[in-house]
């Protein structure tokens, strides 16, 4: 499972943070790793450099061979909260998709 991180101009992802994000996603999505060819994570700040509540966005796109990509996103006060919420959403979507694939 290949994990690609992308950030807008308001965020620089340093190596320790990238390692932390990849480790968390690998742990959380390990159950589905045989079905996922790639995970794209997009982190952005909706308000740019201005302060705001729930303005950090995390969008996760899971690419499954032979199926359309699954996308989930969420907002949070921090990138970590947005990532956690988006990960829960993508796990639920993957669970549904993989269950349907196995039922066939």
N, CA, C and O atoms as a GROMACS GRO file, in nm:
protein
  416
    1UNK      N    1   0.087  -0.118   0.000
    1UNK     CA    2   0.000   0.000   0.000
    1UNK      C    3   0.091   0.123   0.000
    1UNK      O    4   0.163   0.149   0.096
    2UNK      N    5   0.086   0.196  -0.107
    2UNK     CA    6   0.166   0.318  -0.122
    2UNK      C    7   0.087   0.437  -0.066
    2UNK      O    8  -0.029   0.456  -0.101
    3UNK      N    9   0.150   0.517   0.020
    3UNK     CA   10   0.085   0.634   0.079
    3UNK      C   11   0.156   0.759   0.030
    3UNK      O   12   0.277   0.774   0.048
    4UNK      N   13   0.080   0.849  -0.032
    4UNK     CA   14   0.134   0.976  -0.084
    4UNK      C   15   0.070   1.091  -0.007
    4UNK      O   16  -0.053   1.100   0.001
    5UNK      N   17   0.153   1.179   0.049
    5UNK     CA   18   0.103   1.296   0.122
    5UNK      C   19   0.117   1.420   0.037
    5UNK      O   20   0.218   1.440  -0.030
    6UNK      N   21   0.014   1.504   0.040
    6UNK     CA   22   0.013   1.631  -0.032
    6UNK      C   23  -0.035   1.739   0.063
    6UNK      O   24  -0.124   1.716   0.145
    7UNK      N   25   0.024   1.857   0.051
    7UNK     CA   26  -0.016   1.969   0.138
    7UNK      C   27  -0.026   2.096   0.055
    7UNK      O   28   0.043   2.112  -0.045
    8UNK      N   29  -0.114   2.186   0.099
    8UNK     CA   30  -0.123   2.314   0.031
    8UNK      C   31  -0.006   2.403   0.074
    8UNK      O   32   0.080   2.360   0.152
    9UNK      N   33  -0.003   2.524   0.024
    9UNK     CA   34   0.110   2.614   0.050
    9UNK      C   35   0.120   2.660   0.196
    9UNK      O   36   0.222   2.717   0.235
   10UNK      N   37   0.016   2.637   0.276
   10UNK     CA   38   0.016   2.681   0.415
   10UNK      C   39   0.077   2.580   0.511
   10UNK      O   40   0.091   2.607   0.630
   11UNK      N   41   0.114   2.462   0.460
   11UNK     CA   42   0.167   2.357   0.546
   11UNK      C   43   0.290   2.295   0.482
   11UNK      O   44   0.290   2.261   0.364
   12UNK      N   45   0.393   2.280   0.563
   12UNK     CA   46   0.512   2.205   0.521
   12UNK      C   47   0.513   2.078   0.604
   12UNK      O   48   0.516   2.083   0.727
   13UNK      N   49   0.512   1.965   0.538
   13UNK     CA   50   0.514   1.837   0.608
   13UNK      C   51   0.660   1.795   0.627
   13UNK      O   52   0.726   1.755   0.531
   14UNK      N   53   0.708   1.804   0.749
   14UNK     CA   54   0.845   1.763   0.780
   14UNK      C   55   0.850   1.611   0.796
   14UNK      O   56   0.748   1.547   0.821
   15UNK      N   57   0.967   1.555   0.780
   15UNK     CA   58   0.985   1.410   0.780
   15UNK      C   59   0.926   1.339   0.903
   15UNK      O   60   0.859   1.237   0.886
   16UNK      N   61   0.946   1.389   1.026
   16UNK     CA   62   0.887   1.318   1.141
   16UNK      C   63   0.733   1.314   1.134
   16UNK      O   64   0.672   1.213   1.169
   17UNK      N   65   0.672   1.424   1.090
   17UNK     CA   66   0.526   1.428   1.080
   17UNK      C   67   0.478   1.335   0.968
   17UNK      O   68   0.377   1.267   0.983
   18UNK      N   69   0.550   1.333   0.857
   18UNK     CA   70   0.515   1.242   0.747
   18UNK      C   71   0.523   1.097   0.792
   18UNK      O   72   0.435   1.017   0.761
   19UNK      N   73   0.628   1.064   0.865
   19UNK     CA   74   0.644   0.928   0.918
   19UNK      C   75   0.530   0.893   1.012
   19UNK      O   76   0.477   0.782   1.007
   20UNK      N   77   0.492   0.987   1.097
   20UNK     CA   78   0.382   0.965   1.192
   20UNK      C   79   0.251   0.940   1.118
   20UNK      O   80   0.177   0.848   1.152
   21UNK      N   81   0.221   1.021   1.017
   21UNK     CA   82   0.097   1.007   0.941
   21UNK      C   83   0.094   0.873   0.869
   21UNK      O   84  -0.007   0.803   0.873
   22UNK      N   85   0.204   0.838   0.803
   22UNK     CA   86   0.209   0.711   0.729
   22UNK      C   87   0.195   0.592   0.823
   22UNK      O   88   0.127   0.495   0.790
   23UNK      N   89   0.258   0.598   0.939
   23UNK     CA   90   0.247   0.489   1.036
   23UNK      C   91   0.103   0.475   1.086
   23UNK      O   92   0.052   0.364   1.100
   24UNK      N   93   0.040   0.587   1.113
   24UNK     CA   94  -0.099   0.583   1.162
   24UNK      C   95  -0.192   0.524   1.055
   24UNK      O   96  -0.275   0.439   1.085
   25UNK      N   97  -0.177   0.570   0.931
   25UNK     CA   98  -0.262   0.518   0.823
   25UNK      C   99  -0.235   0.370   0.798
   25UNK      O  100  -0.328   0.294   0.773
   26UNK      N  101  -0.110   0.330   0.803
   26UNK     CA  102  -0.076   0.189   0.784
   26UNK      C  103  -0.142   0.104   0.891
   26UNK      O  104  -0.197  -0.002   0.862
   27UNK      N  105  -0.136   0.150   1.017
   27UNK     CA  106  -0.201   0.079   1.128
   27UNK      C  107  -0.353   0.073   1.109
   27UNK      O  108  -0.414  -0.033   1.120
   28UNK      N  109  -0.412   0.189   1.081
   28UNK     CA  110  -0.557   0.198   1.075
   28UNK      C  111  -0.618   0.127   0.954
   28UNK      O  112  -0.730   0.078   0.960
   29UNK      N  113  -0.544   0.122   0.843
   29UNK     CA  114  -0.598   0.064   0.720
   29UNK      C  115  -0.536  -0.069   0.683
   29UNK      O  116  -0.558  -0.121   0.574
   30UNK      N  117  -0.457  -0.127   0.773
   30UNK     CA  118  -0.386  -0.252   0.746
   30UNK      C  119  -0.481  -0.363   0.702
   30UNK      O  120  -0.446  -0.444   0.615
   31UNK      N  121  -0.596  -0.368   0.760
   31UNK     CA  122  -0.695  -0.472   0.728
   31UNK      C  123  -0.732  -0.472   0.580
   31UNK      O  124  -0.768  -0.576   0.525
   32UNK      N  125  -0.723  -0.356   0.516
   32UNK     CA  126  -0.764  -0.342   0.376
   32UNK      C  127  -0.645  -0.333   0.281
   32UNK      O  128  -0.664  -0.310   0.161
   33UNK      N  129  -0.524  -0.351   0.331
   33UNK     CA  130  -0.403  -0.326   0.251
   33UNK      C  131  -0.394  -0.415   0.127
   33UNK      O  132  -0.336  -0.374   0.027
   34UNK      N  133  -0.450  -0.534   0.132
   34UNK     CA  134  -0.443  -0.622   0.014
   34UNK      C  135  -0.535  -0.574  -0.098
   34UNK      O  136  -0.520  -0.616  -0.213
   35UNK      N  137  -0.629  -0.486  -0.067
   35UNK     CA  138  -0.722  -0.434  -0.167
   35UNK      C  139  -0.682  -0.296  -0.217
   35UNK      O  140  -0.723  -0.255  -0.326
   36UNK      N  141  -0.602  -0.224  -0.139
   36UNK     CA  142  -0.567  -0.085  -0.172
   36UNK      C  143  -0.433  -0.082  -0.244
   36UNK      O  144  -0.335  -0.138  -0.197
   37UNK      N  145  -0.430  -0.015  -0.360
   37UNK     CA  146  -0.303   0.000  -0.430
   37UNK      C  147  -0.232   0.130  -0.388
   37UNK      O  148  -0.110   0.138  -0.389
   38UNK      N  149  -0.312   0.231  -0.353
   38UNK     CA  150  -0.252   0.360  -0.319
   38UNK      C  151  -0.347   0.442  -0.232
   38UNK      O  152  -0.469   0.435  -0.248
   39UNK      N  153  -0.289   0.519  -0.141
   39UNK     CA  154  -0.363   0.614  -0.058
   39UNK      C  155  -0.304   0.752  -0.085
   39UNK      O  156  -0.184   0.772  -0.073
   40UNK      N  157  -0.388   0.847  -0.121
   40UNK     CA  158  -0.348   0.987  -0.135
   40UNK      C  159  -0.411   1.065  -0.022
   40UNK      O  160  -0.532   1.058   0.000
   41UNK      N  161  -0.329   1.140   0.050
   41UNK     CA  162  -0.376   1.224   0.160
   41UNK      C  163  -0.349   1.369   0.124
   41UNK      O  164  -0.236   1.405   0.092
   42UNK      N  165  -0.452   1.451   0.128
   42UNK     CA  166  -0.440   1.593   0.097
   42UNK      C  167  -0.474   1.673   0.223
   42UNK      O  168  -0.586   1.665   0.274
   43UNK      N  169  -0.378   1.749   0.273
   43UNK     CA  170  -0.399   1.835   0.390
   43UNK      C  171  -0.401   1.979   0.343
   43UNK      O  172  -0.315   2.023   0.267
   44UNK      N  173  -0.501   2.053   0.391
   44UNK     CA  174  -0.510   2.194   0.351
   44UNK      C  175  -0.573   2.276   0.462
   44UNK      O  176  -0.639   2.223   0.552
   45UNK      N  177  -0.550   2.406   0.454
   45UNK     CA  178  -0.607   2.502   0.549
   45UNK      C  179  -0.709   2.584   0.472
   45UNK      O  180  -0.672   2.660   0.382
   46UNK      N  181  -0.834   2.570   0.507
   46UNK     CA  182  -0.943   2.635   0.434
   46UNK      C  183  -0.936   2.787   0.439
   46UNK      O  184  -0.979   2.854   0.346
   47UNK      N  185  -0.881   2.842   0.548
   47UNK     CA  186  -0.875   2.987   0.566
   47UNK      C  187  -0.737   3.045   0.537
   47UNK      O  188  -0.714   3.163   0.563
   48UNK      N  189  -0.647   2.965   0.486
   48UNK     CA  190  -0.513   3.014   0.461
   48UNK      C  191  -0.444   3.050   0.590
   48UNK      O  192  -0.446   2.972   0.686
   49UNK      N  193  -0.384   3.165   0.595
   49UNK     CA  194  -0.309   3.205   0.714
   49UNK      C  195  -0.397   3.266   0.824
   49UNK      O  196  -0.348   3.294   0.933
   50UNK      N  197  -0.526   3.285   0.796
   50UNK     CA  198  -0.617   3.339   0.898
   50UNK      C  199  -0.657   3.230   0.996
   50UNK      O  200  -0.662   3.112   0.961
   51UNK      N  201  -0.686   3.270   1.121
   51UNK     CA  202  -0.733   3.176   1.222
   51UNK      C  203  -0.880   3.143   1.196
   51UNK      O  204  -0.954   3.222   1.137
   52UNK      N  205  -0.920   3.026   1.239
   52UNK     CA  206  -1.060   2.986   1.226
   52UNK      C  207  -1.083   2.851   1.291
   52UNK      O  208  -0.989   2.774   1.310
   53UNK      N  209  -1.207   2.824   1.324
   53UNK     CA  210  -1.244   2.696   1.383
   53UNK      C  211  -1.269   2.595   1.273
   53UNK      O  212  -1.327   2.627   1.169
   54UNK      N  213  -1.224   2.474   1.297
   54UNK     CA  214  -1.245   2.365   1.201
   54UNK      C  215  -1.207   2.404   1.059
   54UNK      O  216  -1.284   2.380   0.966
   55UNK      N  217  -1.091   2.465   1.043
   55UNK     CA  218  -1.050   2.509   0.911
   55UNK      C  219  -0.940   2.423   0.849
   55UNK      O  220  -0.892   2.452   0.739
   56UNK      N  221  -0.899   2.317   0.920
   56UNK     CA  222  -0.800   2.226   0.866
   56UNK      C  223  -0.873   2.110   0.799
   56UNK      O  224  -0.956   2.044   0.862
   57UNK      N  225  -0.843   2.085   0.673
   57UNK     CA  226  -0.912   1.980   0.597
   57UNK      C  227  -0.815   1.866   0.566
   57UNK      O  228  -0.699   1.887   0.532
   58UNK      N  229  -0.868   1.745   0.580
   58UNK     CA  230  -0.797   1.626   0.538
   58UNK      C  231  -0.887   1.550   0.442
   58UNK      O  232  -1.000   1.515   0.475
   59UNK      N  233  -0.835   1.524   0.323
   59UNK     CA  234  -0.907   1.445   0.224
   59UNK      C  235  -0.822   1.322   0.197
   59UNK      O  236  -0.703   1.332   0.167
   60UNK      N  237  -0.884   1.205   0.207
   60UNK     CA  238  -0.814   1.078   0.183
   60UNK      C  239  -0.881   1.009   0.064
   60UNK      O  240  -1.003   0.993   0.060
   61UNK      N  241  -0.798   0.968  -0.031
   61UNK     CA  242  -0.846   0.896  -0.149
   61UNK      C  243  -0.779   0.759  -0.150
   61UNK      O  244  -0.657   0.749  -0.156
   62UNK      N  245  -0.860   0.654  -0.146
   62UNK     CA  246  -0.809   0.517  -0.152
   62UNK      C  247  -0.837   0.462  -0.291
   62UNK      O  248  -0.951   0.463  -0.338
   63UNK      N  249  -0.732   0.413  -0.356
   63UNK     CA  250  -0.746   0.357  -0.490
   63UNK      C  251  -0.744   0.205  -0.480
   63UNK      O  252  -0.649   0.144  -0.432
   64UNK      N  253  -0.853   0.147  -0.527
   64UNK     CA  254  -0.869   0.002  -0.526
   64UNK      C  255  -0.870  -0.044  -0.672
   64UNK      O  256  -0.948   0.007  -0.753
   65UNK      N  257  -0.786  -0.139  -0.704
   65UNK     CA  258  -0.777  -0.185  -0.843
   65UNK      C  259  -0.911  -0.242  -0.888
   65UNK      O  260  -0.972  -0.324  -0.820
   66UNK      N  261  -0.954  -0.197  -1.006
   66UNK     CA  262  -1.077  -0.246  -1.064
   66UNK      C  263  -1.203  -0.178  -1.012
   66UNK      O  264  -1.313  -0.214  -1.052
   67UNK      N  265  -1.187  -0.083  -0.923
   67UNK     CA  266  -1.302  -0.012  -0.864
   67UNK      C  267  -1.274   0.138  -0.869
   67UNK      O  268  -1.159   0.180  -0.878
   68UNK      N  269  -1.380   0.218  -0.864
   68UNK     CA  270  -1.358   0.363  -0.853
   68UNK      C  271  -1.292   0.397  -0.719
   68UNK      O  272  -1.308   0.325  -0.620
   69UNK      N  273  -1.218   0.506  -0.717
   69UNK     CA  274  -1.154   0.551  -0.593
   69UNK      C  275  -1.259   0.582  -0.487
   69UNK      O  276  -1.370   0.624  -0.518
   70UNK      N  277  -1.221   0.560  -0.363
   70UNK     CA  278  -1.307   0.594  -0.249
   70UNK      C  279  -1.247   0.718  -0.184
   70UNK      O  280  -1.127   0.724  -0.157
   71UNK      N  281  -1.331   0.817  -0.160
   71UNK     CA  282  -1.284   0.944  -0.106
   71UNK      C  283  -1.361   0.978   0.021
   71UNK      O  284  -1.482   0.961   0.028
   72UNK      N  285  -1.287   1.027   0.120
   72UNK     CA  286  -1.349   1.075   0.244
   72UNK      C  287  -1.272   1.198   0.290
   72UNK      O  288  -1.150   1.205   0.275
   73UNK      N  289  -1.344   1.293   0.346
   73UNK     CA  290  -1.276   1.413   0.398
   73UNK      C  291  -1.347   1.462   0.522
   73UNK      O  292  -1.463   1.429   0.548
   74UNK      N  293  -1.274   1.541   0.599
   74UNK     CA  294  -1.334   1.602   0.717
   74UNK      C  295  -1.252   1.724   0.756
   74UNK      O  296  -1.138   1.742   0.713
   75UNK      N  297  -1.314   1.807   0.838
   75UNK     CA  298  -1.249   1.929   0.889
   75UNK      C  299  -1.225   1.913   1.038
   75UNK      O  300  -1.296   1.840   1.107
   76UNK      N  301  -1.122   1.982   1.088
   76UNK     CA  302  -1.093   1.981   1.231
   76UNK      C  303  -1.019   2.106   1.271
   76UNK      O  304  -0.975   2.183   1.186
   77UNK      N  305  -1.004   2.126   1.401
   77UNK     CA  306  -0.927   2.239   1.452
   77UNK      C  307  -0.778   2.222   1.426
   77UNK      O  308  -0.704   2.320   1.417
   78UNK      N  309  -0.734   2.096   1.414
   78UNK     CA  310  -0.594   2.067   1.384
   78UNK      C  311  -0.590   1.966   1.270
   78UNK      O  312  -0.690   1.902   1.238
   79UNK      N  313  -0.472   1.954   1.209
   79UNK     CA  314  -0.457   1.854   1.103
   79UNK      C  315  -0.473   1.713   1.158
   79UNK      O  316  -0.528   1.626   1.090
   80UNK      N  317  -0.427   1.691   1.279
   80UNK     CA  318  -0.439   1.558   1.340
   80UNK      C  319  -0.585   1.519   1.360
   80UNK      O  320  -0.622   1.404   1.333
   81UNK      N  321  -0.668   1.613   1.407
   81UNK     CA  322  -0.811   1.583   1.426
   81UNK      C  323  -0.880   1.559   1.293
   81UNK      O  324  -0.963   1.469   1.281
   82UNK      N  325  -0.846   1.638   1.193
   82UNK     CA  326  -0.906   1.620   1.060
   82UNK      C  327  -0.864   1.485   1.002
   82UNK      O  328  -0.946   1.416   0.941
   83UNK      N  329  -0.738   1.448   1.020
   83UNK     CA  330  -0.688   1.320   0.971
   83UNK      C  331  -0.758   1.204   1.040
   83UNK      O  332  -0.797   1.107   0.975
   84UNK      N  333  -0.774   1.214   1.170
   84UNK     CA  334  -0.839   1.107   1.246
   84UNK      C  335  -0.983   1.087   1.199
   84UNK      O  336  -1.027   0.973   1.178
   85UNK      N  337  -1.056   1.196   1.182
   85UNK     CA  338  -1.196   1.186   1.139
   85UNK      C  339  -1.207   1.134   0.997
   85UNK      O  340  -1.292   1.049   0.968
   86UNK      N  341  -1.122   1.182   0.907
   86UNK     CA  342  -1.125   1.136   0.769
   86UNK      C  343  -1.086   0.988   0.760
   86UNK      O  344  -1.140   0.914   0.677
   87UNK      N  345  -0.993   0.946   0.844
   87UNK     CA  346  -0.953   0.805   0.846
   87UNK      C  347  -1.068   0.716   0.889
   87UNK      O  348  -1.089   0.610   0.831
   88UNK      N  349  -1.144   0.758   0.990
   88UNK     CA  350  -1.261   0.680   1.033
   88UNK      C  351  -1.364   0.669   0.919
   88UNK      O  352  -1.422   0.563   0.898
   89UNK      N  353  -1.384   0.778   0.848
   89UNK     CA  354  -1.479   0.776   0.736
   89UNK      C  355  -1.432   0.683   0.625
   89UNK      O  356  -1.513   0.608   0.569
   90UNK      N  357  -1.303   0.688   0.592
   90UNK     CA  358  -1.252   0.603   0.484
   90UNK      C  359  -1.255   0.456   0.526
   90UNK      O  360  -1.278   0.368   0.443
   91UNK      N  361  -1.230   0.429   0.655
   91UNK     CA  362  -1.239   0.291   0.703
   91UNK      C  363  -1.381   0.237   0.687
   91UNK      O  364  -1.399   0.122   0.645
   92UNK      N  365  -1.481   0.318   0.720
   92UNK     CA  366  -1.619   0.274   0.704
   92UNK      C  367  -1.653   0.248   0.557
   92UNK      O  368  -1.718   0.149   0.524
   93UNK      N  369  -1.608   0.337   0.470
   93UNK     CA  370  -1.634   0.321   0.327
   93UNK      C  371  -1.561   0.198   0.272
   93UNK      O  372  -1.617   0.123   0.191
   94UNK      N  373  -1.437   0.176   0.315
   94UNK     CA  374  -1.362   0.059   0.271
   94UNK      C  375  -1.426  -0.069   0.321
   94UNK      O  376  -1.431  -0.169   0.249
   95UNK      N  377  -1.475  -0.068   0.444
   95UNK     CA  378  -1.541  -0.185   0.499
   95UNK      C  379  -1.661  -0.224   0.413
   95UNK      O  380  -1.681  -0.342   0.383
   96UNK      N  381  -1.740  -0.127   0.376
   96UNK     CA  382  -1.856  -0.153   0.291
   96UNK      C  383  -1.814  -0.206   0.155
   96UNK      O  384  -1.869  -0.306   0.108
   97UNK      N  385  -1.718  -0.142   0.093
   97UNK     CA  386  -1.672  -0.182  -0.041
   97UNK      C  387  -1.611  -0.321  -0.040
   97UNK      O  388  -1.644  -0.404  -0.125
   98UNK      N  389  -1.522  -0.348   0.054
   98UNK     CA  390  -1.456  -0.478   0.061
   98UNK      C  391  -1.556  -0.587   0.093
   98UNK      O  392  -1.546  -0.697   0.038
   99UNK      N  393  -1.651  -0.560   0.180
   99UNK     CA  394  -1.754  -0.658   0.213
   99UNK      C  395  -1.835  -0.695   0.089
   99UNK      O  396  -1.866  -0.812   0.068
  100UNK      N  397  -1.869  -0.596   0.008
  100UNK     CA  398  -1.944  -0.622  -0.115
  100UNK      C  399  -1.859  -0.703  -0.215
  100UNK      O  400  -1.910  -0.791  -0.284
  101UNK      N  401  -1.729  -0.671  -0.220
  101UNK     CA  402  -1.641  -0.745  -0.311
  101UNK      C  403  -1.629  -0.892  -0.269
  101UNK      O  404  -1.626  -0.981  -0.354
  102UNK      N  405  -1.623  -0.918  -0.140
  102UNK     CA  406  -1.608  -1.054  -0.090
  102UNK      C  407  -1.738  -1.133  -0.100
  102UNK      O  408  -1.736  -1.256  -0.106
  103UNK      N  409  -1.851  -1.063  -0.102
  103UNK     CA  410  -1.982  -1.130  -0.110
  103UNK      C  411  -2.007  -1.186  -0.250
  103UNK      O  412  -2.091  -1.274  -0.269
  104UNK      N  413  -1.936  -1.133  -0.348
  104UNK     CA  414  -1.959  -1.178  -0.487
  104UNK      C  415  -1.892  -1.310  -0.514
  104UNK      O  416  -1.901  -1.362  -0.625
   0.00000   0.00000   0.00000
